Amino acid sequence: MPSNAIYGYAGKILRVNLTTERISEEVLDEAALRKWVGGVGFGAKVLYEEVPPQVQWNDPGNRIIVASGPLGGTMVGGSATISISTKGTLTNGVTSTQANGFMGAFMKSSGCDAVIFEGIARRWLYLYIHDGTAELRDAQHLVGKNTWETEDLIKAELGYAEQRMSVFCIGPAGEYLVKFAGIFGDKDRCAGHNGIGAVMGVKKLKAFCAPLGNTPIRVASPKRLLASVDALWREIQKNPQGKKIFAFGTGGTYQTGDERVALGTLPIKNYLTNLYPEARLMTCQYVRERWKATPRPCWA
């Protein structure tokens, strides 16, 4: 671990210039980390400082920032979330979207808190983070592959088993710059807001990946953190919404019937209406009634 590492962080930021295919390392001081907390905060900092208003989503000057927060890789359940920040395709405005799974924990355990992608590659590439370093690899053989195929091929190429590596990537939609394309990882996680998959596509970045590494994430007081984890667990068990997530996953909160309609929170046709008679067919409860489902929980 770097001598200047701070509690909750691995201590390293990677900057990847896709145009020159060069990777450099940066370290943020504690004051900056306290001011710009978490993946969203760090992404906002980079966009504010490095991407002027006139830069368009498909310009080389746009950035893609993939970042974890100080809880990433700790014993806190679901704390492997990543935040992906950029100028998005649909609005050409600042975007921050999150995906759960394992990338935030695996990236930090491989020695990296965040990655900043800049420039536009001349060929299709993917980024491999491992053992405190990173390398860009040719991705031409992955072009045209869907996200599941891409993930499986990268794991096979690098020699990792299913659960020992996290891969986030784009499919053909992102490659063809479809304006609502997302970034998908760990087979069933998605960062889907504002067409960020197309931003990866225009940069010719097919994927980024990291295995479960050996860098420990230090916390200031493991006992106090464990007490907070226990308190969160108890709250989940007694809270009706928490129970739905625990029993059915994120999709368990996709309620139907009078409650969602009364609240106006069933987002049909971009919130033009909240009436959708077939809504129950989209719920995890409906799936469990008819098919055998295998839980795929996130980190911790």
N, C-alpha and C positions, 0 to 999 in steps of 0.2 A: 504494500500500500504506500502511495506517495507520502512523504513526511509532512506535507502541508494539507493532508486530507482533513476534512471537517466531519463531525458526526452527521450521519445521515447521507453522506455523499461518498462516491468512489474517488472523486478528486480530479477527474479529467473530462474535458470537452474536446470532441473531435470536429475539426473543420475539414470538409471534403470538397475540394475544387474539382468538379466533374469535367471542366474544360481541359485543365492541365493534368488531371488524374493524380493530383498530389494531395496528401493528407497531412495536416499539421495538428498539434496538440495545444490546448489552451487550459488555463486554470483560472477560475473565478475566486476572488477573495471572499471572506466571510461576510463582509458588509454587503456586497452585491447579492450574495445568496440569501441573506436575510431580507433584503428589499424586494427581490424578485423570486418569491417562493414558488417552488414546484415547476412542473413542466409548462403550464400555461404562463406563469410569470416569466420564466426564462425565454419562452418563445416571443412574448410581447416585447421584452427588452431587445432582442436581436432584431425583430422587425422594425421597431421604432428607431433604432440606431443605424440600421444598415439598408433599409429599403425605403427610398424616398417615395412621396405620393405619386409621382409620374411613372414609376415602374409598374409595368403590366404583369399579369399573372404568368404570361409565357415569355417574359424577358429573362435573359441570363442573370440579371441583377436580383431577381426574386430569390428568396430563400425557402428551403424546407427545413424546419427545426423539429427534430424528434427528441423529446426530453422526458425524463422521469423526475419525480420529486423526492423529498427527503425520506419519505416512508417506503419508497420502492425497494423491494428486496428484503424488507424486514418481515417480522412475524405478523404484521397486520394483514388481515384477510383481504384479498383483491387489490393489494397495493402494487401490483405489477403493471398498472395502467400506464400507457404512454399518452402524451399530448403531442399532436402534430400541428404545427403552426405554419402558415404561409399566406400568400395572397391567393384567394380562391378563384376558381374558374367562373362560376355562375355570377358572382357579384363583382369580381375584380377587387374585392375588399379583403381586409384582414380576417383571417379565419383561424379558429382553434377548435380542433375536434379530437375526441379521445377514443381509445380502444383498450379494452382489458385483455386478459390473457396472461402471457408470461414475458413479453419483451422487456418491460420496464425492469423486472428483476434480473433477467438473464443479461441484459445490456450492462447493468450496474455490477453484476457479479463478474463480468468480463472486463471491468475496469473503466467503464464509460458512463457518465451521467447524461450526456446529450450529444447529438450529432447535428451539425449545421451543414446542409448541402447547398452549394452555390454553383453558378455557371450552368452550361448545357454540354453534355457529353457528345463526342463525335461518333460514339458507338454505344451499343447497349451494354450496361454494366450492372453489377450488384455489389453491395458492400458486405464484407465478412468481418465482423468484430469478434476478436478472440484473444485470450491470454494477454490482456493489457495493450493490445495493438489492433490494427485494422488494415485491410487490404481491399482494393477494388479488383473485381474479377470480371472476365468477359461473360456476357449474358446473351449473346446472340442465339445460342441454342435454346434459350427459354422464350424467345419471342413467339407469340401466338399461343402459348400455353395458358390455360386458365390458372387461377390462383392455387387450387389444390395440386394440380400437376407441377406447378412451379415450386411449391413448398416441398413436395416429395422429391423432385429432382435435385434441388439444392442439398437437402439432407443426405441423399444417397451420394452425391458428388463429394461432400465434405466428410462423410462417414459418421453421421450422427443418427441415433435412434429417434423415434417419433417424439418422445417426451424430453429429449435432452437439448433440443435447439428450438428457438423461436424464429419464425420467418414471416416477414410482412412484405407484401408484394402487390403488383397490379396484374390484371388480366388483359385480354384484348381490348376491353373498353378503355382502359387507361392508355394503352398503346396508341389507340386511334383517337385519343383526346376527346372522348365523349364527355360532355360537360358535367355530368352527374356521376362520373366514375369515382369509386372509393378505393381505399387501400385496405387489403384484407390480410389477416394473419392467424396463425394457430388454428387453421381450418375453419373456425367459425366466429372470428372476431372481426369487427369492421370499424374503421375510422371513415365516416361516410359523408361529412358535411361539405358542401360547397365545391364539389368536384376536385378534391385534392388528388385523386388518382390521375387526373389529366395533367396536373402539375408535375407529378413524377414522370408521366409519359413524355411530356415535352422536354424534360431533362434527360430522357433516355436512361432513367434509373428504374430498373425492373424490380429490384428487391433490396432489402437490407435484413441481415440475420445475425443472431448471436446465440452461442450455446450457453448452458449453465456453467458459469466459470467458478473460479476459486477466490475471487476478491471478496473478503467479508465486508458487510456494511455495518459499521460500528454505530451504536446508539449510545447516548450519554448515560441513560439509566435503563438497562434491560428490564429490571423488576417493575419500574413504573410503567414502562410501555406494555409489559405483559398484563398488568392490572387494567390498563385501558382497553386492551384487546378483549379481556374477559368481560368488561363492562359493555363493550360493543356487542359481544356475542349474546349476552343476556337481553340487551335491548332488541336485537333482531328476533329473539325467540318470543318476546311478549308483544311486539309491534305487528299488527295485522299485515301491513305492507312488507315488513321484513320477513315474515313467515312465508309470504308468497314468493319472494325472491329465493329464500332458502329452499323451498320445496320444488319450485318450478323454474328457477333461473330468472334472468332479466325479463324474459317474455311472460313470466307469471304475473307481472304488473299490468299487462295489457288487458285490463278488465273490460267487461262488456255489460250491457244492460243499463238500467236507469241511472246508476251511480256516475258512470263516465259521461253519459248524455247530459245529466243534470249539471255536472261540473263544466261541460263544454270542452273536455280534454281528449276527446277522440278525434284525432286530426285527419279528417277526411277532406280530400280535394283542397289541400293547403288551407285548412280551417274554414273553407267556405261553408262546410256543414259538419255536424258531429253525428249524423245519422248514417248507420251502415248496418243493414240487417244481417249481413254475412260475417260480422265481426268475430263471432265466436269461433268460426272456422280457422281463425288466425291465432288462437290462443294456445299456449303450452298445455293448458288443462284439456283441451279438445284432443291434442296429439296424444297425451298420456292415456286417454280413454280408449284409443284405437290402436296404438302401436307401442312396442317396447322401446323406450327411450333410454339411452345411456348418458348419464350425467358427465359433463366435461367442465368441471369447476375451474375457476381461475386460480391464480397463485394463492397459496396458504388458505 
